[in-house]
Amino acid sequence: MRQDHLISAAQLSRTDVEAVLDRAADIDADREAWRRRHAGTVLGLCFFEPSTRTRMSFDTAMKRLGGRTVDMGPVDSTSVKKGESLADTVRVVEGYADAIVLRHPLEGAAKMASEFVDVPVINAGDGAGQHPTQTLLDLYTIRENAGLDDLTIGIMGDLKYGRTVHSLAEALTNFDARQHFISPESLQLPRSVRYDLHAAGAQVREHTALDEVLSELDVLYVTRIQRERFPDENEYRKVAGQYQIDADDLSVAKDSLTVMHPLPRVDEIAPDVDDTRHAKYFEQAHNAVPVRMALLDMLIGGDD
Ligand code: NCD
């Protein structure tokens, strides 16, 4: 893969995805062999929005490759508070780091930032836009548990504002996947994503109830209602608490159903699901490390 920046899942061909996942599997099989591969490399972490998994797993991934990270820290402690622009911030960090991981509340921020710097910019979430590196670890988890071809997947919850959904749905068009989207009408896929799926010839169906399709699914990908993106708190309250699952609900599912969630969960998946064979969301979160190690190796190493 030779990409300067990773902004959207639409950039990823099937070959790119498979190259990252194969390398991640190699890393998973023998982490020791990769321990010093990028000694001297510095990764810049610029998070303008809260993050636990994405920030910590990129940090871990860089360090496990032998490199280091410089973290901008909380926005309140930076010069952004003094009015510094995003463009100036990334132009400065470019001088400190070999690549920049950027999360920002505004859609399009990563693309804009990438136009100001020469080091690779990795989009770690831009508002309700895209989250392509989450997609790579999602695909890794799907490949390990259900396989990526002849796949029937249900994607449920906040399809409108959920950036992990937008990236995953677009990346799945590279594979033989039937995609079922389950949400309240007010949180259906945005028109632009729907257009892209249609243009790619994706097999897509939309539902308002999970039980219309649950028994057919190989994977159920549950998402959080993105409260912080709602312009009106009343609109959030109308849909909050809908589309929750518990262990009982899954009694009609296939034995082999894999339940995933990008996390954090609020109340979408009851704790009693955690003890079932279906629950793979913590495994999914752990897969972030080998997958982000593979991605960093390929973006920064640039060896093939
Ligand atoms: C997601 C995000 O930030 O988009 N979290 C993550 O990176 N794993 C999902 C979410 O916040 O609901």
Boltz pocket constraint, residues with backbone or C-beta under 6 A from the ligand:
constraints:
  - pocket:
      binder: B
      contacts: [[A, 50], [A, 53], [A, 54], [A, 124], [A, 125], [A, 131], [A, 134], [A, 163], [A, 164], [A, 223], [A, 224], [A, 262], [A, 263], [A, 264]]
      max_distance: 6.0
